[in-house]
């Protein structure tokens, strides 16, 4: 859906007469992205007492100013090209921008999305290159005895590639996400399409499972570890066999990678480091890194550093300088250093958000299967 | 995502320590569906002056009442089992329920979703039956010279069915939707899974293209017809050839159906009635029925009623008694009657909303390819 899709609702109401009346009365355009990268946010709220923009990437909370027509507005920026999320606080209630149809779904609350386009199409844009396909499968989890979904990206040319086998990246989402988020918000398929077209990345299959075998909301204290255990169990017993029966993939650990963000970064470390027989490549993006001493899932991997170093083709850890998990990643990496575990560690600009994770996917995948 | 997924955010913040703070401070649960089908809606808004629930299925606008703790609430119902959408009006601003992570995306504005579960799993629920797969393909439209997406459902057993050919239903969305809406909101894949498992529906491939070759928002007066023309053009030149090259499908018009809702219903009538060489089955759900006299796309189909009746295996038209398009459908059907065109016409309970369209899909698909 284009950013411009929010324009001209009233005009559209004429030309698509099937369309019910737009909900807001007179048409208010928000957000409006200017050609110089400034962004104007608006809200029609003649009865509202206060309207505040919440956009951590723009410095936090910024009040909108009420106009005589009852439309609140504020212009910020210029902002560097990216896809960014924001919310409003309307008389104290935090919610989305009701004029903007682009919404990021998140289990902890939706947010509105604004895209500042790059001058030329960038690494996450739809470009005129061959596109892979996305597939959604249901399966019954033996770990949780529930029907579950998994998203699978196949690279351009997969269907016509005969007997060719592909390497696989298992790509895990965060605690507020689900199995669709890496595709819909993270744009993993488009990022892979563009990197493959540029020859920077080995054509690979990307598997995006759901990270909540314990239902989100049925959590109780201690469930985080239990959830990770069940997740790894389901991955090994159900997801990998499903992929290996349905797709032409290498079954060699040197052709299998696992990476994830936030909660999924913790899961990728737990699975990658405890099941080295399965994964040679491990990526942790802004991860909820496990406690390297206490956590049962990972505490064994430093016992024999030479073995770990021999088996691990890549242990890639990155976190934003403004991420609330920065310290936790530093502690984890310190432990790696103490035990002489070979790894890559990056502290990058950014906080705990999708612009960072899209960039990490772009930077991590070229290192795989080489 | 379960309805219960909105529970226990604070608990989750403990067990998923990667998770940023929930946005609303103290946890407010909304909506809460009671076992008797009543629903309590809540909103934490100590500073708000008025909070109104907008739920046409519950009678329209219903004020919430402010409690001493600053939480507004109202209990309604009992409500019949269904998946229903609603919005809030907070100090005059219409928006989603910020406590509810289930959101229906719509180009004209998002809405919150509430699900009243049936006692036993119903026709749109995930049941313990074989599941089909969903596939997402990009292609370049020759009609609009843009990259476009199409969603494709393949029925259970498709991958393992050797040389078997399948019939195809082209299933079109409404003006505020996109190519994902029939899957994500309409639950078409689950409805088909359940009907196929029950032996009520012929296993078929369901193709869900995007109905906006003219970008939503780039519309101007008269673009509705132009959009339909381009849509049919793209369907014929790009989508059908893509499907027939990538999937094992019958290329026989008697094994091809087209149906859609609202704007997509108008498109299905335009494509189905003007291109009878392609489609033997046509369905129009709450459709923006074309003007049967003036509209170029359909005015020819009454010229030779005997030919039309011979070629059309099914012309199925249904609309809700409270739908704002009721009259428009009545006019169209009157024209069919005048010209002796065989058809099925149903006026059903309901308005212009997804509960109606899910039921229409359930009732229409058993009639296909028999």
Interface residues (C-beta under 8 A of the other chain):
Chain A: X1 X2 X4 X5 X6 X7 X8 X9 X11 X12 X14 X15 X16 X17 X18 X19 X20 X22 X23 X24 X43 X44 X45 X46 X47 X48 X49 X50 X87 X90 X91 X92 X93 X94 X95 X96 X98 X99 X101 X103 X105 X106 X107 X108 X109 X110 X126 X128 X131 X133 X134 X135 X136 X137 X138 X139 X140 X147 X159 X174 X175 X176 X178 X215 X216 X217 X218 X219 X220 X221 X222 X223 X224 X227 X246 X262 X263 X265 X266 X286 X287 X288 X324 X325 X352
Chain B: X1 X2 X4 X5 X6 X7 X8 X9 X11 X12 X14 X15 X16 X17 X18 X19 X20 X22 X23 X24 X43 X44 X45 X46 X47 X48 X49 X50 X87 X90 X91 X92 X93 X94 X95 X96 X98 X99 X101 X103 X105 X106 X107 X108 X109 X110 X126 X128 X131 X133 X134 X135 X136 X137 X138 X140 X147 X159 X174 X175 X176 X178 X215 X216 X217 X218 X219 X220 X221 X222 X223 X224 X227 X246 X262 X263 X265 X266 X287 X288 X324 X325 X352
